[in-house]
Amino acid sequence: MREKLRTLVIFCEDRFRKECRHQLGKVECAKIVQEIPFQQEDFSPETWQEIAGLAPQVLFLELNRDAGVSLRLLKELHRNFPAVPILAVAESFDPNFLIEALRLGVKEILSRPLSFDALHQAYLRIYKLAYESIVREPASIFSFFSCKGGSGCTAIASNFAVSLTRLTKKKALVLDLDVELGEVADFFGMKNERFLVQEGPENTVLDSRLISRAIITHPKTGIDLLCFSDGLPRKARALAGEVRPLLGILQKEYDYIIVDASSSLNSLVVSALDSSHVIFLVSKCSLPALRNTQRVLHGFEGLGYSPERVRIVINRYLKGEGVSLKEVEKVLGFRVFWSIPNDYRSFIRSIQSGEPLTLQNPSIPVAKSFYDMSAEVLGIKIQQNPKSPGGGLRSGARRELKSYH
């Protein structure tokens, strides 16, 4: 499966947007992440911030008929994103304009109407520069398994993915393996109608085209979401043997894979856990949850998972009430890696708004806990920066990433 270049389309006329969508949809290594209109007025600070959040790899620009307006936009694009190649489309411009455009980061200027062959070749050239000289380390796989339904496993996996990518600026995919009640897309506020396992004839899930079609991208974070199945548990579990090679394919395309593995140790989930570098076991400070946690830990031991790979995460923890973390560790005979503070109302508001807590307000205690947890996993330090618009969290200059390969 070829890496897709994240493309931001800036258009002047709606007919170009439609033409661009049609032609780019046929380019194997291109993926549109956003389409932004531009006329005469400069972009607002909010628009520039939105573009930065999309982390585009290609800026695909329809040049305004007014050369001065086009040059002004190109200067701003080059100033804000000096390393991002620009592909421009124009009907005609004089040589002096073309020379200045090339100085401002424009790699190629394509003519109207758009030719698929010319567009495809331009993307292949950019792709070669961007990827063929880079050897990507296989992605680290972090799986989240719930000891009991209702433990908040999906919320934790989703917020961990956001905090992880915002701290590292690296590429991540969330794989939803809950084939009965998968809700990952809901936590990102996205409607998902694409699944790897569909109704109809039996097929493999290892077809690269099928994988590409099933992936959806969250526009604000750039995180890719992949749902294994929706309401077809028997058919999905019959494909458990393909989970490990599927993860192998995905590892070549991403830096991190976060697996929401539900709360059942079925063959499908075990296949994912077998491939995981770290397994986060999500529990709560209640006796029923802790009893289930004991059973799961015993099951993990039987599966040959070393204690070093398993991290216990206590959700909805309220210090001073109920069972303490020390008592939890005594009962389980296992160290608690992390505890997420109890903030039920914030989680409900997050779910209702369709936006992860870590994206809404990183400074509130429950959201900050996810950033601190991600930093602990990565082996980095987070510094406080009260003036930053994102809530004051940024990764420290000293970064010693832990290796899980």
C-alpha positions in Angstrom: 0.0 0.0 0.0 1.7 3.2 -1.2 1.9 6.1 1.3 -0.5 8.9 0.4 0.6 12.5 0.3 -1.7 14.6 2.5 -2.9 17.3 0.2 -4.5 20.7 1.0 -6.4 22.1 -1.9 -6.8 25.9 -2.1 -9.2 26.9 -4.8 -10.7 30.1 -6.3 -13.6 28.6 -8.2 -15.8 25.8 -7.2 -15.5 24.1 -10.7 -11.7 23.8 -10.0 -12.5 22.2 -6.7 -14.7 19.6 -8.4 -12.1 19.0 -11.2 -9.4 18.7 -8.6 -11.3 16.2 -6.5 -12.0 14.1 -9.6 -8.5 14.0 -10.8 -6.7 13.6 -7.5 -9.1 10.8 -6.6 -7.4 8.8 -9.3 -3.8 9.5 -8.1 -2.7 6.6 -6.0 -0.3 8.5 -3.8 -2.6 11.5 -3.1 -5.2 12.1 -0.4 -7.2 15.4 0.0 -7.3 16.3 3.7 -9.1 19.7 3.3 -10.4 22.1 0.6 -10.1 25.9 1.4 -11.5 28.7 -0.8 -9.5 31.8 -1.5 -10.5 34.9 -3.4 -8.9 38.3 -2.7 -8.8 38.5 1.1 -5.9 37.1 3.0 -6.4 34.1 5.2 -7.4 34.7 8.8 -5.1 33.6 11.7 -7.7 30.9 12.5 -7.4 29.5 8.9 -3.6 29.5 9.1 -3.9 27.6 12.4 -6.3 25.1 10.8 -3.9 24.5 7.9 -1.0 23.9 10.3 -3.1 21.4 12.3 -3.7 19.4 9.0 0.1 18.9 8.6 -0.2 18.9 4.7 2.6 17.4 2.7 1.5 19.0 -0.6 -0.2 22.4 -1.1 -2.3 22.2 -4.3 -3.2 25.8 -5.4 -5.4 27.3 -8.0 -3.7 30.6 -8.9 -5.8 33.7 -8.9 -6.1 35.5 -12.2 -4.6 38.6 -10.5 -0.9 37.8 -10.4 -0.4 40.2 -7.4 -3.0 38.3 -5.3 -1.4 35.0 -6.2 2.1 36.1 -5.3 0.9 37.5 -2.0 -0.7 34.1 -1.1 2.4 32.2 -2.3 4.7 34.4 0.0 2.5 33.6 3.0 2.4 29.9 2.2 6.2 29.8 1.8 6.7 31.8 5.0 4.4 29.5 7.0 5.3 26.2 5.3 8.8 26.6 3.8 9.3 22.8 3.5 6.0 21.9 2.0 6.0 21.6 -1.9 3.5 23.7 -3.8 1.8 22.5 -7.0 0.1 25.4 -8.7 -2.5 25.3 -11.5 -3.0 28.3 -13.9 -4.3 29.1 -17.3 -1.4 31.4 -18.3 1.2 33.7 -16.6 4.2 35.6 -17.9 7.7 34.3 -17.4 8.6 36.8 -14.7 5.7 35.6 -12.6 6.7 31.9 -13.1 10.3 32.7 -12.0 9.0 34.4 -8.8 6.6 31.6 -8.1 9.4 29.0 -8.3 11.4 31.1 -5.8 8.4 30.9 -3.4 8.3 27.1 -3.2 6.2 26.2 -6.3 7.6 22.9 -7.6 5.5 22.8 -10.8 2.8 24.8 -12.5 0.2 22.7 -14.3 -2.1 24.0 -17.0 -5.8 24.0 -17.2 -7.8 21.8 -17.8 -6.0 19.4 -15.5 -4.4 16.5 -17.2 -4.4 13.3 -15.1 -1.1 12.2 -16.6 0.7 15.4 -15.8 -0.8 15.5 -12.3 0.1 11.9 -11.7 3.7 12.4 -12.8 4.0 15.5 -10.6 2.9 13.6 -7.6 5.2 10.7 -8.3 8.2 13.2 -8.4 7.1 14.7 -5.0 6.6 11.3 -3.6 10.0 10.2 -4.6 11.6 13.2 -2.9 9.5 12.7 0.2 9.7 9.0 0.8 12.1 6.9 -1.3 15.1 8.2 0.6 13.5 7.6 4.0 13.6 4.3 5.8 10.7 4.3 8.2 10.9 2.3 11.4 8.0 -0.1 11.8 5.2 1.5 13.9 5.0 0.9 17.6 1.7 -0.9 18.4 -0.1 0.1 21.6 -3.2 -2.0 22.4 -5.9 -1.0 24.9 -7.9 -3.9 26.4 -10.7 -3.5 28.9 -11.1 -5.9 31.8 -14.8 -5.1 31.9 -17.3 -3.4 29.6 -17.9 0.2 30.4 -14.3 0.8 31.7 -13.8 3.6 29.2 -11.3 1.8 27.1 -12.3 3.5 23.8 -12.2 7.0 25.3 -8.7 6.3 26.7 -7.4 4.9 23.4 -8.8 7.8 21.5 -7.4 10.5 23.8 -4.0 8.7 24.0 -3.8 8.7 20.2 -4.4 12.5 20.1 -1.9 13.3 22.9 0.6 11.0 21.3 0.5 12.6 17.9 0.3 16.2 19.2 3.5 15.6 21.3 5.5 13.9 18.5 3.9 15.3 15.3 4.1 11.8 13.9 1.7 9.7 11.9 -0.8 7.4 13.8 -3.7 5.1 13.0 -6.4 3.9 15.4 -7.6 0.4 14.7 -11.1 -0.4 16.0 -11.2 -4.2 16.7 -14.5 -4.1 18.6 -16.6 -5.9 15.9 -19.9 -5.6 17.8 -19.9 -2.1 19.4 -17.0 -0.3 17.8 -17.3 3.4 18.7 -13.9 4.9 17.9 -15.2 7.0 15.0 -17.9 8.4 17.3 -15.3 9.6 19.8 -13.7 11.6 17.0 -17.1 12.9 15.9 -17.0 11.2 12.6 -19.6 9.1 10.8 -18.1 5.9 9.6 -19.6 3.8 6.8 -16.3 2.1 5.7 -15.2 -1.2 7.2 -12.6 -3.8 6.3 -15.0 -6.7 6.6 -18.2 -6.1 4.6 -21.3 -8.1 3.9 -21.1 -10.2 0.7 -18.7 -12.7 -0.7 -15.9 -14.0 1.5 -12.7 -12.0 0.9 -9.3 -11.1 2.4 -8.7 -8.0 4.4 -5.1 -7.8 3.1 -6.0 -6.1 -0.2 -4.1 -2.8 -0.1 -6.9 -1.1 -2.1 -9.5 -2.4 0.4 -7.5 -1.1 3.3 -7.1 2.3 1.7 -10.8 2.6 1.0 -11.7 1.6 4.6 -9.5 4.3 6.2 -11.0 7.6 7.2 -8.9 10.6 8.4 -9.9 12.9 11.3 -9.4 16.4 9.8 -8.3 18.2 12.9 -5.6 15.8 14.1 -4.7 13.9 10.9 -5.2 10.6 12.8 -6.4 7.8 10.5 -9.2 5.5 11.7 -9.7 2.0 10.5 -12.7 -0.1 11.7 -12.3 -3.8 11.2 -16.0 -4.6 11.1 -19.5 -3.4 12.0 -21.9 -5.9 13.3 -20.4 -9.0 11.6 -18.5 -10.6 14.5 -18.6 -14.2 13.2 -17.3 -13.2 9.8 -14.7 -10.9 11.3 -13.4 -13.5 13.8 -13.0 -16.0 11.0 -10.3 -13.6 9.6 -8.3 -13.5 12.9 -5.4 -15.1 11.1 -5.1 -12.0 8.9 -4.7 -9.5 11.8 -1.0 -10.0 12.3 -0.1 -9.5 8.5 -2.6 -6.6 8.4 -0.7 -4.9 11.3 2.5 -5.7 9.4 1.3 -3.8 6.4 0.1 -0.9 8.5 3.4 -0.7 10.4 5.1 0.3 7.2 2.9 3.3 6.8 2.7 4.7 10.3 4.8 5.6 13.3 2.2 4.5 15.9 -0.8 2.1 15.7 -3.3 2.3 18.6 -5.6 -0.7 18.8 -8.9 -0.5 20.6 -9.2 -4.2 21.4 -12.6 -4.3 23.3 -13.0 -6.5 26.4 -13.1 -10.1 25.0 -10.1 -12.3 24.6 -11.3 -13.8 21.3 -9.0 -15.0 18.5 -9.3 -11.6 16.7 -8.1 -9.6 19.7 -5.5 -12.1 20.7 -3.9 -11.8 17.3 -3.6 -8.1 17.8 -2.3 -8.4 21.3 0.3 -10.9 20.1 1.7 -8.2 17.8 1.6 -5.4 20.4 4.6 -3.8 21.9 2.6 -2.5 24.9 -0.7 -3.7 26.2 -2.7 -1.3 28.3 -5.1 -3.1 30.6 -7.9 -0.7 31.5 -9.6 -1.2 34.9 -11.4 0.7 37.6 -11.2 0.8 41.4 -14.2 -1.5 42.0 -14.1 -5.1 43.3 -15.9 -6.5 40.2 -13.5 -4.8 37.9 -10.5 -5.9 39.9 -11.7 -9.5 40.0 -11.9 -9.4 36.2 -8.5 -7.8 36.0 -7.0 -10.7 37.9 -8.6 -13.1 35.5 -7.3 -11.2 32.5 -3.8 -11.0 33.9 -3.9 -14.7 34.4 -5.1 -15.1 30.8 -2.2 -12.9 29.6 0.2 -15.0 31.5 -1.2 -18.1 29.8 -0.7 -16.4 26.5 2.9 -15.8 27.3 2.8 -12.0 27.6 5.6 -10.8 29.8 4.7 -8.4 32.7 7.0 -5.8 31.0 4.6 -5.6 28.1 1.4 -5.1 30.2 0.6 -1.7 31.8 -2.4 -1.4 34.1 -4.4 1.9 33.7 -7.0 2.7 36.3 -9.8 4.9 34.9 -12.0 7.3 36.8 -9.8 7.3 39.8 -10.8 9.5 42.7 -8.0 9.9 45.3 -9.2 9.4 48.9 -12.3 7.6 48.0 -12.8 3.8 47.7 -9.9 1.5 47.0 -6.5 3.2 46.9 -3.9 2.5 44.2 -1.6 0.8 46.7 -4.5 -1.5 47.6 -5.1 -2.2 43.9 -1.5 -3.2 43.5 -1.6 -5.4 46.6 -4.8 -7.2 45.3 -3.4 -7.7 41.8 0.2 -8.3 42.7 0.9 -5.9 39.8 2.1 -2.3 39.6 -0.4 0.3 38.4 1.2 2.2 35.5 -1.2 5.1 35.3 -4.5 6.5 36.7 -6.9 8.7 34.9 -8.7 11.2 37.2 -12.5 10.9 37.5 -14.2 13.6 35.3 -17.3 12.0 34.1 -19.0 15.3 33.0 -16.0 16.3 30.8 -16.0 12.9 29.1 -19.8 13.2 28.4 -19.4 16.7 27.0 -16.5 15.4 24.8 -18.6 12.5 23.5 -21.6 14.7 22.8 -19.5 17.3 21.0 -17.6 14.6 19.0 -14.2 15.9 19.9 -11.6 14.2 22.2 -10.9 15.9 25.5 -7.2 16.2 24.6 -8.2 18.3 21.6 -10.7 20.4 23.3 -8.8 21.7 26.3 -5.4 20.0 27.1 -5.0 22.0 30.3 -7.9 20.4 32.4 -6.6 17.7 34.8 -8.1 14.7 33.0 -6.8 15.8 29.5 -3.4 16.7 31.0 -3.2 13.2 32.4 -3.3 11.8 28.9 -0.5 14.0 27.8 1.6 13.1 30.8 0.8 9.4 30.2 1.9 9.7 26.6 5.1 11.5 27.6 5.8 8.7 30.1 5.4 6.1 27.4 7.6 8.0 25.0 10.2 8.9 27.6 9.9 12.7 27.0 9.3 15.6 29.3 6.4 18.1 28.9 7.1 21.7 29.7 4.4 24.2 30.6 3.9 27.2 28.3 1.0 29.3 29.6 1.1 31.5 26.4 0.5 28.7 24.0 -3.0 28.6 22.4 -3.4 24.9 22.8 -3.6 25.0 26.6 0.0 25.3 27.6 1.4 21.8 26.8 4.4 21.3 24.6 7.1 18.6 24.5 10.5 19.4 26.0 13.6 19.9 24.0 15.2 16.8 25.4 13.6 13.8 23.9 14.6 10.2 24.5 12.0 8.1 22.8 11.7 4.6 24.2 12.1 1.9 21.7 9.5 -0.9 21.4 10.9 -2.5 18.3 
